[in-house]
């Protein structure tokens, strides 16, 4: 997977690397299989859950870089 951005859909990120689920679960997204959760962008989900989208994107990209 290429580097993610905060406008990418959560479902697309999960489909590309299931290991990213831990980041979304940690921020309080416990229904990752729901259509509404999968159709949200990282930025939208972070806004709802009070999480810094830029930090989350950086953390996920670091994880992806380490697990190529």
TIMI-2910 file (N, C-alpha, C, CB; in pm, 1 decimal, decimal comma, always signed):
<rs>
+----------+----------+----------+----------+----------+----------+----------+----------+----------+----------+----------+----------+------+
!      n_x !      n_y !      n_z !     ca_x !     ca_y !     ca_z !      c_x !      c_y !      c_z !     cb_x !     cb_y !     cb_z ! resn !
+----------+----------+----------+----------+----------+----------+----------+----------+----------+----------+----------+----------+------+
!    +84,5 !   -118,2 !     +0,0 !     +0,0 !     +0,0 !     +0,0 !    +88,8 !   +124,2 !     +0,0 !    -96,0 !     +0,0 !   +122,3 !  Unk !
!    +45,6 !   +223,1 !    -74,2 !   +118,6 !   +349,4 !    -74,6 !    +87,3 !   +426,8 !    +52,8 !    +83,0 !   +433,4 !   -199,5 !  Unk !
!   +151,5 !   +537,3 !    +69,1 !   +129,3 !   +619,6 !   +187,7 !    -17,0 !   +665,3 !   +192,6 !   +225,1 !   +742,1 !   +188,2 !  Unk !
!    -74,3 !   +659,1 !   +311,2 !   -214,0 !   +699,9 !   +324,8 !   -222,4 !   +849,6 !   +354,9 !   -284,0 !   +618,3 !   +436,2 !  Unk !
!   -341,1 !   +902,9 !   +328,9 !   -369,7 !  +1043,1 !   +358,0 !   -499,6 !  +1047,6 !   +437,4 !   -380,0 !  +1129,1 !   +226,2 !  Unk !
!   -526,5 !  +1161,9 !   +499,6 !   -645,1 !  +1170,2 !   +584,9 !   -776,2 !  +1174,4 !   +507,7 !   -635,7 !  +1291,1 !   +671,7 !  Unk !
!   -770,3 !  +1188,2 !   +374,8 !   -894,0 !  +1185,4 !   +296,8 !   -927,9 !  +1045,5 !   +245,5 !   -883,1 !  +1281,2 !   +180,0 !  Unk !
!   -842,3 !   +947,5 !   +275,2 !   -868,7 !   +810,0 !   +232,3 !   -977,5 !   +746,5 !   +318,0 !   -740,5 !   +725,9 !   +238,9 !  Unk !
!  -1052,6 !   +655,2 !   +257,5 !  -1159,3 !   +585,5 !   +328,9 !  -1102,4 !   +475,1 !   +417,7 !  -1260,5 !   +526,6 !   +229,8 !  Unk !
!  -1159,3 !   +464,2 !   +535,4 !  -1114,2 !   +365,0 !   +631,6 !  -1128,6 !   +224,4 !   +575,0 !  -1192,4 !   +377,9 !   +762,3 !  Unk !
!  -1235,6 !   +196,3 !   +505,7 !  -1255,5 !    +63,8 !   +446,8 !  -1145,2 !    +26,9 !   +349,8 !  -1388,5 !    +57,5 !   +376,5 !  Unk !
!  -1100,0 !   +121,9 !   +269,5 !   -992,5 !    +95,3 !   +173,6 !   -861,1 !    +65,3 !   +246,2 !   -974,4 !   +215,4 !    +78,4 !  Unk !
!   -836,9 !   +136,0 !   +354,5 !   -714,3 !   +114,6 !   +432,3 !   -717,7 !    -23,0 !   +498,2 !   -697,1 !   +225,3 !   +539,5 !  Unk !
!   -830,8 !    -58,8 !   +555,9 !   -844,8 !   -189,4 !   +619,3 !   -831,8 !   -302,2 !   +517,6 !   -978,9 !   -199,2 !   +691,2 !  Unk !
!   -887,2 !   -282,6 !   +399,7 !   -878,0 !   -385,8 !   +296,1 !   -733,8 !   -406,1 !   +250,8 !   -965,7 !   -348,9 !   +176,0 !  Unk !
!   -657,0 !   -299,3 !   +248,9 !   -517,5 !   -307,6 !   +204,2 !   -427,1 !   -370,4 !   +310,4 !   -465,6 !   -168,3 !   +168,1 !  Unk !
!   -457,8 !   -344,6 !   +438,9 !   -375,4 !   -398,9 !   +547,0 !   -460,3 !   -409,5 !   +673,5 !   -249,6 !   -309,8 !   +572,0 !  Unk !
!   -503,3 !   -528,2 !   +703,6 !   -590,7 !   -550,8 !   +819,8 !   -523,8 !   -512,6 !   +951,9 !   -633,3 !   -697,0 !   +825,1 !  Unk !
!   -391,6 !   -509,9 !   +954,2 !   -318,8 !   -472,9 !  +1075,0 !   -344,1 !   -330,2 !  +1119,2 !   -172,8 !   -492,5 !  +1053,6 !  Unk !
!   -395,1 !   -247,1 !  +1027,2 !   -424,4 !   -108,3 !  +1062,8 !   -546,3 !    -97,1 !  +1154,1 !   -446,7 !    -25,7 !   +937,0 !  Unk !
!   -621,8 !   -203,2 !  +1166,6 !   -742,8 !   -200,0 !  +1251,2 !   -711,2 !   -156,1 !  +1393,0 !   -809,6 !   -337,4 !  +1254,1 !  Unk !
!   -594,0 !   -193,5 !  +1444,0 !   -560,1 !   -160,1 !  +1583,0 !   -558,4 !     -9,8 !  +1606,6 !   -424,7 !   -219,1 !  +1619,9 !  Unk !
!   -523,8 !    +68,0 !  +1506,0 !   -520,9 !   +213,0 !  +1520,9 !   -663,0 !   +269,9 !  +1534,1 !   -448,5 !   +277,3 !  +1401,3 !  Unk !
!   -754,7 !   +214,6 !  +1457,2 !   -892,9 !   +262,0 !  +1462,2 !   -963,4 !   +214,5 !  +1588,4 !   -969,4 !   +215,2 !  +1339,1 !  Unk !
!   -934,4 !    +93,0 !  +1630,4 !   -991,5 !    +42,2 !  +1755,1 !   -942,8 !   +125,1 !  +1874,1 !   -954,8 !   -106,4 !  +1774,8 !  Unk !
!   -816,0 !   +162,0 !  +1871,9 !   -758,7 !   +240,1 !  +1982,4 !   -822,7 !   +377,7 !  +1995,7 !   -609,0 !   +255,6 !  +1963,0 !  Unk !
!   -875,3 !   +431,7 !  +1885,9 !   -937,2 !   +564,1 !  +1893,6 !  -1087,0 !   +556,5 !  +1923,1 !   -914,4 !   +639,6 !  +1763,7 !  Unk !
!  -1137,7 !   +434,4 !  +1945,4 !  -1277,1 !   +418,7 !  +1984,3 !  -1370,1 !   +375,3 !  +1873,3 !  -1325,9 !   +544,4 !  +2039,6 !  Unk !
!  -1316,5 !   +342,3 !  +1757,3 !  -1399,5 !   +292,0 !  +1647,3 !  -1410,2 !   +140,5 !  +1662,9 !  -1339,3 !   +330,9 !  +1506,3 !  Unk !
!  -1519,7 !    +95,9 !  +1721,9 !  -1532,7 !    -47,1 !  +1750,5 !  -1623,5 !   -119,6 !  +1652,4 !  -1584,8 !    -66,5 !  +1890,1 !  Unk !
!  -1673,1 !    -51,1 !  +1553,3 !  -1760,9 !   -113,6 !  +1453,9 !  -1698,0 !    -98,3 !  +1315,5 !  -1904,1 !    -50,3 !  +1457,2 !  Unk !
!  -1579,3 !   -152,1 !  +1299,0 !  -1505,9 !   -134,8 !  +1173,7 !  -1571,0 !   -204,8 !  +1055,4 !  -1366,0 !   -185,1 !  +1189,8 !  Unk !
!  -1659,7 !   -298,4 !  +1081,0 !  -1729,2 !   -367,2 !   +972,7 !  -1856,2 !   -296,4 !   +927,3 !  -1762,9 !   -506,2 !  +1015,2 !  Unk !
!  -1899,6 !   -196,9 !  +1001,5 !  -2021,9 !   -124,4 !   +965,4 !  -1999,3 !    -42,2 !   +838,8 !  -2067,3 !    -32,7 !  +1081,5 !  Unk !
!  -2098,4 !    -37,4 !   +751,4 !  -2084,2 !    +41,3 !   +628,3 !  -2051,5 !   +188,1 !   +654,8 !  -2211,3 !    +32,4 !   +546,9 !  Unk !
!  -2108,8 !   +245,2 !   +758,5 !  -2081,3 !   +386,9 !   +784,2 !  -1936,5 !   +407,7 !   +827,0 !  -2176,4 !   +441,3 !   +891,9 !  Unk !
!  -1880,7 !   +318,2 !   +906,5 !  -1741,9 !   +331,2 !   +949,7 !  -1647,5 !   +309,7 !   +832,1 !  -1710,6 !   +231,3 !  +1062,4 !  Unk !
!  -1675,5 !   +211,4 !   +748,9 !  -1589,3 !   +180,8 !   +634,8 !  -1593,9 !   +291,4 !   +530,2 !  -1630,0 !    +48,0 !   +571,8 !  Unk !
!  -1702,1 !   +366,2 !   +525,0 !  -1717,4 !   +471,2 !   +425,5 !  -1669,9 !   +608,1 !   +469,9 !  -1858,4 !   +480,4 !   +386,2 !  Unk !
!  -1622,2 !   +617,2 !   +593,8 !  -1571,8 !   +745,4 !   +645,3 !  -1425,8 !   +762,7 !   +607,4 !  -1588,6 !   +754,0 !   +799,0 !  Unk !
!  -1386,9 !   +887,2 !   +588,1 !  -1244,4 !   +916,1 !   +570,2 !  -1180,1 !   +919,2 !   +708,5 !  -1221,9 !  +1052,4 !   +493,6 !  Unk !
!  -1048,9 !   +910,5 !   +710,5 !   -978,1 !   +921,5 !   +838,1 !  -1010,4 !  +1055,6 !   +903,3 !   -824,9 !   +906,3 !   +818,0 !  Unk !
!  -1010,9 !  +1160,3 !   +824,9 !  -1037,3 !  +1293,5 !   +879,5 !  -1176,1 !  +1301,9 !   +943,1 !  -1024,0 !  +1399,0 !   +769,7 !  Unk !
!  -1276,8 !  +1245,8 !   +877,7 !  -1412,8 !  +1247,2 !   +932,8 !  -1418,9 !  +1169,7 !  +1064,0 !  -1512,8 !  +1187,8 !   +831,6 !  Unk !
!  -1360,4 !  +1051,5 !  +1065,6 !  -1364,0 !   +968,5 !  +1185,7 !  -1289,8 !  +1035,7 !  +1301,1 !  -1303,2 !   +830,7 !  +1157,0 !  Unk !
!  -1178,1 !  +1096,6 !  +1271,2 !  -1100,9 !  +1163,9 !  +1375,8 !  -1177,3 !  +1281,6 !  +1434,1 !   -966,7 !  +1211,4 !  +1320,7 !  Unk !
!  -1247,6 !  +1353,2 !  +1349,1 !  -1326,8 !  +1466,6 !  +1396,7 !  -1433,0 !  +1418,4 !  +1495,4 !  -1393,0 !  +1541,1 !  +1277,8 !  Unk !
!  -1500,5 !  +1309,7 !  +1462,4 !  -1606,7 !  +1255,5 !  +1547,6 !  -1551,0 !  +1202,8 !  +1679,7 !  -1681,6 !  +1143,9 !  +1474,5 !  Unk !
!  -1433,1 !  +1141,5 !  +1673,5 !  -1375,6 !  +1077,1 !  +1791,5 !  -1274,7 !  +1164,0 !  +1866,3 !  -1309,8 !   +949,3 !  +1751,1 !  Unk !
!  -1257,2 !  +1288,2 !  +1823,0 !  -1167,8 !  +1379,8 !  +1892,5 !  -1021,3 !  +1339,9 !  +1886,3 !  -1209,0 !  +1390,9 !  +2034,3 !  Unk !
!   -979,5 !  +1290,9 !  +1769,8 !   -842,1 !  +1244,2 !  +1751,0 !   -773,2 !  +1333,5 !  +1648,3 !   -839,1 !  +1094,7 !  +1705,6 !  Unk !
!   -644,6 !  +1356,4 !  +1665,9 !   -565,0 !  +1435,4 !  +1572,2 !   -540,8 !  +1351,8 !  +1445,7 !   -429,0 !  +1479,9 !  +1637,3 !  Unk !
!   -601,5 !  +1390,7 !  +1335,7 !   -592,7 !  +1315,2 !  +1210,1 !   -450,2 !  +1308,4 !  +1157,6 !   -682,9 !  +1377,5 !  +1104,7 !  Unk !
!   -376,1 !  +1417,5 !  +1169,3 !   -238,2 !  +1417,9 !  +1119,7 !   -150,5 !  +1318,7 !  +1196,8 !   -178,9 !  +1559,2 !  +1129,7 !  Unk !
!   -169,8 !  +1310,8 !  +1326,7 !    -93,0 !  +1215,0 !  +1407,4 !   -131,6 !  +1072,6 !  +1373,1 !   -114,6 !  +1240,3 !  +1557,1 !  Unk !
!   -261,1 !  +1046,4 !  +1357,0 !   -305,7 !   +911,6 !  +1323,0 !   -249,3 !   +869,2 !  +1188,3 !   -458,9 !   +904,1 !  +1321,3 !  Unk !
!   -254,4 !   +958,1 !  +1089,8 !   -199,9 !   +927,7 !   +956,9 !    -50,3 !   +898,0 !   +968,1 !   -225,0 !  +1046,0 !   +858,4 !  Unk !
!    +21,6 !   +977,9 !  +1044,2 !   +165,6 !   +955,3 !  +1061,9 !   +192,3 !   +820,6 !  +1128,6 !   +227,9 !  +1068,5 !  +1145,3 !  Unk !
!   +113,2 !   +786,3 !  +1229,6 !   +131,3 !   +658,3 !  +1299,7 !   +102,8 !   +540,4 !  +1207,3 !    +39,9 !   +651,3 !  +1423,0 !  Unk !
!     -3,5 !   +550,0 !  +1129,0 !    -36,9 !   +440,7 !  +1037,5 !    +68,8 !   +428,9 !   +928,3 !   -176,3 !   +462,5 !   +975,1 !  Unk !
!   +113,9 !   +540,0 !   +875,0 !   +218,0 !   +534,8 !   +772,1 !   +347,8 !   +476,4 !   +826,5 !   +243,7 !   +674,2 !   +715,7 !  Unk !
!   +382,3 !   +506,7 !   +950,6 !   +501,9 !   +448,7 !  +1012,9 !   +485,2 !   +297,1 !  +1024,8 !   +527,8 !   +512,1 !  +1153,0 !  Unk !
!   +367,9 !   +253,7 !  +1068,0 !   +338,6 !   +110,2 !  +1077,4 !   +351,8 !    +44,0 !   +940,1 !   +196,5 !    +87,1 !  +1134,6 !  Unk !
!   +292,8 !   +105,0 !   +838,5 !   +298,4 !    +46,7 !   +703,6 !   +441,9 !    +38,9 !   +652,2 !   +212,5 !   +128,8 !   +606,2 !  Unk !
!   +521,6 !   +140,4 !   +681,1 !   +661,5 !   +142,1 !   +636,0 !   +742,1 !    +30,5 !   +703,8 !   +726,2 !   +279,9 !   +665,6 !  Unk !
!   +711,5 !     +5,4 !   +830,7 !   +782,4 !    -99,3 !   +905,9 !   +740,3 !   -239,5 !   +865,0 !   +759,0 !    -81,3 !  +1054,3 !  Unk !
!   +619,8 !   -252,6 !   +809,5 !   +563,2 !   -385,1 !   +780,7 !   +544,5 !   -411,2 !   +631,9 !   +430,6 !   -400,3 !   +850,6 !  Unk !
!   +633,7 !   -358,4 !   +551,6 !   +626,6 !   -381,2 !   +406,3 !   +659,7 !   -522,9 !   +373,8 !   +720,3 !   -288,1 !   +331,1 !  Unk !
+----------+----------+----------+----------+----------+----------+----------+----------+----------+----------+----------+----------+------+
</rs>
